[in-house]
Amino acid sequence: MKKTLIVAGLGLALVIGGSYAIFSYKGDKTEAATTTKQVTTQQVPKVSQAELDKAAKDFYQIESNQNGDDFFYYSMITMALQKLEFKGEENYHIPLSVEVKRIQFDRANLQYLKNKAVELKASEPYQKILDKWLKGDFSNFENDYLTIRNIKDTNPPSPSPVQKVRTAEEEQKYIEHFFGNEGLQINIRDWQ
């Protein structure tokens, strides 16, 4: 009888202790996931509806003349002009290219494109690059540009037309040239 009581007591203790360990472990996982989510949310500043509305106007000409993935291709290539200097470029004009309306590389424009990419189910490479840029990750920017460029190119990849990635000072001159002092303030707010 004593053995039965001892075994039952040990069994009960194991069940209670095991339950406590399981429930407290799940609680730690939930807390850790919540903490991670909060950190991610705080890293990317919010974009206002007014900024998204302005972005829609900036992209209207491209959007109305293109469909599907072409819209993302031309929009992202146009924005990348701010960060890249091309071979033979003079006063921001790229040889053998048509002059296009310049669109600032800012968070509102990137967020607008990301929202459109989700809505229109854009190809994965566009969405991955937009996610990377929205996080402020511009590492390997020339490769991002070439990836976008090569999505539409059915021929074997041609040599890169990129001379170099602009320095921060060169990029500020570009922004001032096309977007003025307001553009410089937006750049400081978004990326510095």
N, C-alpha and C positions, 0 to 999 in steps of 0.2 A: 504494500500500500504506500509506503514511504517512497519507494522507487517511482511509482506511478505519479505521485504528487510532484516529485522533483523533476521528472521528465516533462510533465505538463507545465510546470512553472518555467522551465528552461525554454520550452516550445513557445509559450506565451511571450516571454521576454524577447525571443528571437523575432517573432511576428511583429511586436510593437516596435522594436528597434529597427527592423528592416523597413517597416512602413514609414517610420520617421525619416530614415536615410533616403528613401525613394522620394518622398514628398519634398524634403528640403533640397534635394538635388535638382528636381524640376524647377523649384522656385529660383535657384541660383541661375539656371539656364535662362529663365524668363527675364530675370533682372539683367543679366548680361546682354541679352538680345535687345532689351529696351535701351540700355545704356549705349550700345553700339548705334542703334537707330538715331538716338538723340544727337550723337556726335556727328553723324553723317548729315543730318538735317541742318545743323548749325554751320557747317562749312560752306554751304552754297547760299549766298544772299537771295532773298526773294525778289522777284521782278513784279512790278505793279501792273495792273490792268492797263493803265494809261501808256506804260512803256511797251506793252504787247500790242496795243492799238497802233502806236507809232510805227512799230516794227512791221505790222501788217501793211501799212501804207508804203513803207520803204521797199517791201518785197512785191508789191502789187504788180509792177511792170513785168518782173520775171515770172511771177505766178500766172499772170493772164496769158503769157506767150508760151508757156511750157505745160506739160502734163506729166503726171507720175514722177518717176525718179529724176527726170530731166530738171525739174524744179530744184531739187536738192543739189544736183550736180552743179548747175549754174550759180545757185545761191552760195554754196560753200566755196566754190572756186573764186567767186567775186569777193567774198569776205577775206579769203586767204591772201589776196593781193596786199592787204595791210601789213602782213607779217613777212612777206617774201619779196626779195629783189630779184628781178629776172635778167638774164643775159641780154645786153644791149639796151636795157631800159634807160630812157632819158626823160627827166622831169615826170616820172611816174607813168610814162607812156611805154607800153610794151610793143616792140617791133612786130609788124605783120599781124597785129590784132586790132579788133574793132574797139573803140572807146565804149566803155560801159559805165552805167551809173555805179558809183562806189557805195558800198554799204559797210558801215563801221562794224568791226569785230568787237561786239560788246555782248554782255550777258542777256540783254533783252532780245537782241536779234537771234542769238543762239537758242534761247528758250523758246522763242516763236518757232524757229525751225524744228526744234525737238518736239514741240506740241504737234506741229503739222506732220512730222515723221511718224508719230504714234497714230495720229488720226488717219493718215493715208497709207499706213503700213509700208513705209519706205524700206528699201533694202537694208539688210543688217549692217553692211559696212558704213553707211551714212549714219545710222543710229549710234553705232559704237564710237565713231569719231566725234559726233556731237556730244555724247556723254563724257568723253575724255576732255573735250574743250570746255564744257560747262563746269567741270571740276577744276579748271585752271591748269590742266596738264598740257603744256605745249611742247613737251619733249618729242623729238623726232617729227617736228612740224612739217618739214619738207617731205618726209615719208607719208604723212597723212594726206598732204596735197597730192602726191603722186598716186596714192591709193585711190583717191576720188577721181583723179584724171583718168586713171586706167580702167575704171569701171565701165566707161562708155567706149573706150578705145578697143576696137576689135582687132586691130593690127598688133604685132609684137610691140612691147613697150619701147618707146623712143627715148633718146637721152633726155635727161631732166633739163628743162629750160630755166631752172632756178639757179641764180648766181649764188645766193646765200639767204639765210634767215636774217632779217633786219635786226640791228641792235635796238635796245630800248630807246636810245636817243634818235636813231633813224626812224623808228616807228612813230615816235612823237611828232617828228617833222611831217611825216605822211598824214597823220591824224589832223594836225593843224592845217595842212594844205587843203584837205578835202572836207573836214568837219569843224574847223575853227576851234575857238577856245572852249565852246560847249563840249565838243568831242573830246578834248583833252581832259576836261573835268570828269566826263563819263568814264574815260579810260582809267583815270586815277581811282575813281570810286570802285570800279569793277575789278581791277586787277592788282592794285597796289595796297 
